[in-house]
Amino acid sequence: WRVVDDDDDSMRNDYFGHDFTQVGGPIDPDVCTLDEDQIHSLLRKRTRLQRARSFRDADGIRDELRRSGVKIDDKSKQWRADGILAD
């Protein structure tokens, strides 16, 4: 087994298939309609679409995540679904 350092982006990418990190509190089901597995799946699909330069489809997934209560920050590669709108 290999210990995964939370700051190691390459390991996070290998594990989840994307390079985003959850921040904030736990997912708030009153705010977010997706569970953690669904969020990771959509982030993974979005990452693949971006790498394939299919930006319209990737933006569609971004919009779906937002409508579902997930805030994503592409600059910091972070997501949250706790209902807090902090930047």
Backbone as JSON Lines, residues from 0, in Angstrom:
{"i":0,"aa":"W","n":[0.84,-1.19,0.0],"ca":[0.0,0.0,0.0],"c":[0.87,1.24,0.0]}
{"i":1,"aa":"R","n":[0.37,2.26,-0.63],"ca":[1.11,3.52,-0.67],"c":[0.28,4.57,0.05]}
{"i":2,"aa":"V","n":[0.89,5.29,0.96],"ca":[0.19,6.34,1.68],"c":[0.0,7.52,0.73]}
{"i":3,"aa":"V","n":[-1.21,8.03,0.69],"ca":[-1.52,9.15,-0.2],"c":[-1.46,10.44,0.6]}
{"i":4,"aa":"D","n":[-0.6,11.34,0.18],"ca":[-0.5,12.67,0.77],"c":[-1.59,13.53,0.14]}
{"i":5,"aa":"D","n":[-2.42,14.17,0.96],"ca":[-3.52,14.98,0.45],"c":[-3.05,16.09,-0.48]}
{"i":6,"aa":"D","n":[-1.8,16.51,-0.35],"ca":[-1.28,17.58,-1.19],"c":[-0.7,17.07,-2.5]}
{"i":7,"aa":"D","n":[-0.7,15.77,-2.71],"ca":[-0.11,15.18,-3.9],"c":[-1.18,15.08,-5.0]}
{"i":8,"aa":"D","n":[-1.2,16.08,-5.89],"ca":[-2.22,16.14,-6.94],"c":[-2.19,14.93,-7.85]}
{"i":9,"aa":"S","n":[-1.02,14.41,-8.16],"ca":[-0.94,13.29,-9.09],"c":[-1.61,12.04,-8.5]}
{"i":10,"aa":"M","n":[-1.46,11.82,-7.2],"ca":[-2.11,10.67,-6.57],"c":[-3.62,10.85,-6.55]}
{"i":11,"aa":"R","n":[-4.07,12.08,-6.26],"ca":[-5.51,12.35,-6.23],"c":[-6.09,12.1,-7.62]}
{"i":12,"aa":"N","n":[-5.38,12.52,-8.66],"ca":[-5.83,12.32,-10.03],"c":[-5.91,10.84,-10.35]}
{"i":13,"aa":"D","n":[-4.94,10.06,-9.89],"ca":[-4.98,8.62,-10.13],"c":[-6.14,7.96,-9.41]}
{"i":14,"aa":"Y","n":[-6.45,8.4,-8.23],"ca":[-7.49,7.76,-7.43],"c":[-8.89,8.11,-7.93]}
{"i":15,"aa":"F","n":[-9.16,9.4,-8.15],"ca":[-10.49,9.84,-8.54],"c":[-10.66,10.04,-10.04]}
{"i":16,"aa":"G","n":[-9.56,10.15,-10.77],"ca":[-9.65,10.4,-12.2],"c":[-9.83,11.87,-12.53]}
{"i":17,"aa":"H","n":[-9.62,12.72,-11.53],"ca":[-9.65,14.17,-11.71],"c":[-8.74,14.78,-10.67]}
{"i":18,"aa":"D","n":[-8.47,16.07,-10.78],"ca":[-7.52,16.69,-9.87],"c":[-8.16,17.73,-8.94]}
{"i":19,"aa":"F","n":[-9.44,17.57,-8.66],"ca":[-10.14,18.46,-7.74],"c":[-10.12,17.89,-6.33]}
{"i":20,"aa":"T","n":[-10.15,18.79,-5.34],"ca":[-10.18,18.42,-3.94],"c":[-11.43,19.0,-3.3]}
{"i":21,"aa":"Q","n":[-12.09,18.24,-2.46],"ca":[-13.24,18.76,-1.73],"c":[-12.76,19.65,-0.61]}
{"i":22,"aa":"V","n":[-13.4,20.8,-0.45],"ca":[-13.13,21.72,0.65],"c":[-14.43,22.0,1.37]}
{"i":23,"aa":"G","n":[-14.32,22.63,2.53],"ca":[-15.51,22.98,3.29],"c":[-16.01,21.8,4.09]}
{"i":24,"aa":"G","n":[-17.27,21.89,4.46],"ca":[-17.88,20.84,5.27],"c":[-18.36,19.68,4.42]}
{"i":25,"aa":"P","n":[-19.04,18.74,5.06],"ca":[-19.59,17.6,4.31],"c":[-20.7,18.05,3.36]}
{"i":26,"aa":"I","n":[-21.01,17.21,2.42],"ca":[-22.08,17.5,1.46],"c":[-23.39,17.68,2.22]}
{"i":27,"aa":"D","n":[-24.07,18.79,1.94],"ca":[-25.35,19.08,2.58],"c":[-26.47,18.63,1.65]}
{"i":28,"aa":"P","n":[-27.19,17.57,2.02],"ca":[-28.24,17.05,1.13],"c":[-29.41,18.03,0.93]}
{"i":29,"aa":"D","n":[-29.51,19.04,1.79],"ca":[-30.53,20.07,1.6],"c":[-30.14,21.04,0.48]}
{"i":30,"aa":"V","n":[-28.86,21.05,0.13],"ca":[-28.34,21.97,-0.89],"c":[-27.94,21.23,-2.16]}
{"i":31,"aa":"C","n":[-27.37,20.05,-1.99],"ca":[-26.8,19.29,-3.11],"c":[-27.63,18.03,-3.37]}
{"i":32,"aa":"T","n":[-27.99,17.84,-4.62],"ca":[-28.8,16.67,-4.99],"c":[-27.96,15.46,-5.4]}
{"i":33,"aa":"L","n":[-26.63,15.61,-5.37],"ca":[-25.73,14.52,-5.77],"c":[-25.01,13.97,-4.56]}
{"i":34,"aa":"D","n":[-24.64,12.68,-4.63],"ca":[-23.79,12.14,-3.58],"c":[-22.33,12.25,-4.03]}
{"i":35,"aa":"E","n":[-21.41,11.9,-3.16],"ca":[-19.99,12.08,-3.45],"c":[-19.54,11.3,-4.69]}
{"i":36,"aa":"D","n":[-20.02,10.06,-4.84],"ca":[-19.63,9.26,-6.0],"c":[-20.1,9.91,-7.3]}
{"i":37,"aa":"Q","n":[-21.31,10.46,-7.29],"ca":[-21.83,11.13,-8.49],"c":[-21.01,12.37,-8.83]}
{"i":38,"aa":"I","n":[-20.61,13.12,-7.8],"ca":[-19.79,14.31,-8.02],"c":[-18.45,13.92,-8.64]}
{"i":39,"aa":"H","n":[-17.8,12.91,-8.06],"ca":[-16.51,12.47,-8.61],"c":[-16.66,11.98,-10.05]}
{"i":40,"aa":"S","n":[-17.73,11.28,-10.33],"ca":[-17.97,10.79,-11.68],"c":[-18.1,11.95,-12.67]}
{"i":41,"aa":"L","n":[-18.87,12.96,-12.3],"ca":[-19.04,14.11,-13.19],"c":[-17.74,14.9,-13.35]}
{"i":42,"aa":"L","n":[-16.99,15.07,-12.27],"ca":[-15.7,15.76,-12.37],"c":[-14.73,14.98,-13.27]}
{"i":43,"aa":"R","n":[-14.77,13.66,-13.16],"ca":[-13.91,12.8,-13.99],"c":[-14.29,12.96,-15.47]}
{"i":44,"aa":"K","n":[-15.6,12.92,-15.77],"ca":[-16.05,13.1,-17.15],"c":[-15.66,14.48,-17.67]}
{"i":45,"aa":"R","n":[-15.84,15.49,-16.85],"ca":[-15.51,16.86,-17.26],"c":[-14.01,16.99,-17.56]}
{"i":46,"aa":"T","n":[-13.19,16.39,-16.73],"ca":[-11.74,16.43,-16.96],"c":[-11.38,15.76,-18.28]}
{"i":47,"aa":"R","n":[-11.98,14.61,-18.56],"ca":[-11.71,13.92,-19.82],"c":[-12.15,14.75,-21.03]}
{"i":48,"aa":"L","n":[-13.31,15.39,-20.9],"ca":[-13.8,16.23,-21.99],"c":[-12.89,17.44,-22.22]}
{"i":49,"aa":"Q","n":[-12.4,18.04,-21.14],"ca":[-11.49,19.17,-21.28],"c":[-10.19,18.74,-21.97]}
{"i":50,"aa":"R","n":[-9.68,17.59,-21.58],"ca":[-8.44,17.09,-22.19],"c":[-8.64,16.78,-23.67]}
{"i":51,"aa":"A","n":[-9.87,16.39,-24.03],"ca":[-10.2,16.11,-25.43],"c":[-10.61,17.4,-26.18]}
{"i":52,"aa":"R","n":[-10.53,18.51,-25.47],"ca":[-10.85,19.84,-26.02],"c":[-12.32,19.94,-26.45]}
{"i":53,"aa":"S","n":[-13.17,19.21,-25.75],"ca":[-14.61,19.28,-25.98],"c":[-15.21,20.2,-24.92]}
{"i":54,"aa":"F","n":[-14.9,21.48,-25.06],"ca":[-15.19,22.45,-24.01],"c":[-16.69,22.71,-23.83]}
{"i":55,"aa":"R","n":[-17.45,22.64,-24.89],"ca":[-18.9,22.86,-24.76],"c":[-19.52,21.77,-23.87]}
{"i":56,"aa":"D","n":[-19.13,20.53,-24.09],"ca":[-19.64,19.43,-23.26],"c":[-19.13,19.54,-21.82]}
{"i":57,"aa":"A","n":[-17.87,19.92,-21.66],"ca":[-17.3,20.1,-20.32],"c":[-18.03,21.22,-19.58]}
{"i":58,"aa":"D","n":[-18.36,22.29,-20.29],"ca":[-19.11,23.39,-19.67],"c":[-20.51,22.93,-19.29]}
{"i":59,"aa":"G","n":[-21.09,22.03,-20.06],"ca":[-22.41,21.49,-19.72],"c":[-22.37,20.73,-18.4]}
{"i":60,"aa":"I","n":[-21.3,19.97,-18.18],"ca":[-21.15,19.25,-16.91],"c":[-20.92,20.23,-15.78]}
{"i":61,"aa":"R","n":[-20.13,21.27,-16.01],"ca":[-19.93,22.3,-15.0],"c":[-21.28,22.9,-14.58]}
{"i":62,"aa":"D","n":[-22.1,23.21,-15.57],"ca":[-23.41,23.79,-15.29],"c":[-24.31,22.8,-14.54]}
{"i":63,"aa":"E","n":[-24.24,21.52,-14.89],"ca":[-25.01,20.5,-14.19],"c":[-24.58,20.4,-12.73]}
{"i":64,"aa":"L","n":[-23.28,20.44,-12.48],"ca":[-22.78,20.42,-11.11],"c":[-23.31,21.62,-10.33]}
{"i":65,"aa":"R","n":[-23.25,22.79,-10.93],"ca":[-23.74,24.01,-10.26],"c":[-25.22,23.91,-9.95]}
{"i":66,"aa":"R","n":[-26.02,23.46,-10.92],"ca":[-27.46,23.32,-10.7],"c":[-27.76,22.31,-9.59]}
{"i":67,"aa":"S","n":[-26.86,21.36,-9.42],"ca":[-27.05,20.31,-8.41],"c":[-26.53,20.72,-7.03]}
{"i":68,"aa":"G","n":[-25.97,21.94,-6.93],"ca":[-25.51,22.43,-5.64],"c":[-24.03,22.27,-5.37]}
{"i":69,"aa":"V","n":[-23.25,21.99,-6.41],"ca":[-21.81,21.82,-6.26],"c":[-21.12,23.07,-6.8]}
{"i":70,"aa":"K","n":[-20.32,23.7,-5.94],"ca":[-19.54,24.87,-6.37],"c":[-18.16,24.37,-6.74]}
{"i":71,"aa":"I","n":[-17.71,24.68,-7.95],"ca":[-16.37,24.27,-8.37],"c":[-15.54,25.51,-8.68]}
{"i":72,"aa":"D","n":[-14.27,25.42,-8.34],"ca":[-13.32,26.5,-8.61],"c":[-12.18,25.91,-9.43]}
{"i":73,"aa":"D","n":[-12.17,26.25,-10.72],"ca":[-11.17,25.68,-11.62],"c":[-9.75,26.17,-11.3]}
{"i":74,"aa":"K","n":[-9.61,27.39,-10.81],"ca":[-8.27,27.9,-10.51],"c":[-7.6,27.11,-9.39]}
{"i":75,"aa":"S","n":[-8.34,26.9,-8.31],"ca":[-7.75,26.2,-7.16],"c":[-7.97,24.7,-7.21]}
{"i":76,"aa":"K","n":[-8.77,24.24,-8.21],"ca":[-9.09,22.82,-8.36],"c":[-9.77,22.28,-7.1]}
{"i":77,"aa":"Q","n":[-10.78,23.05,-6.63],"ca":[-11.52,22.66,-5.43],"c":[-13.01,22.63,-5.73]}
{"i":78,"aa":"W","n":[-13.71,21.77,-4.99],"ca":[-15.17,21.74,-5.06],"c":[-15.73,21.66,-3.68]}
{"i":79,"aa":"R","n":[-16.97,22.13,-3.55],"ca":[-17.67,22.05,-2.28],"c":[-19.15,21.92,-2.54]}
{"i":80,"aa":"A","n":[-19.85,21.28,-1.61],"ca":[-21.29,21.1,-1.73],"c":[-21.93,21.19,-0.35]}
{"i":81,"aa":"D","n":[-21.41,22.09,0.46],"ca":[-21.89,22.25,1.83],"c":[-22.83,23.44,1.99]}
{"i":82,"aa":"G","n":[-23.13,24.12,0.87],"ca":[-24.04,25.25,0.92],"c":[-23.37,26.58,1.21]}
{"i":83,"aa":"I","n":[-22.08,26.56,1.48],"ca":[-21.34,27.79,1.73],"c":[-20.87,28.34,0.39]}
{"i":84,"aa":"L","n":[-21.09,29.61,0.17],"ca":[-20.74,30.22,-1.11],"c":[-19.39,30.94,-1.06]}
{"i":85,"aa":"A","n":[-18.55,30.61,-0.11],"ca":[-17.24,31.26,0.02],"c":[-16.39,31.0,-1.21]}
{"i":86,"aa":"D","n":[-15.57,31.96,-1.56],"ca":[-14.65,31.82,-2.71],"c":[-13.37,31.17,-2.28]}
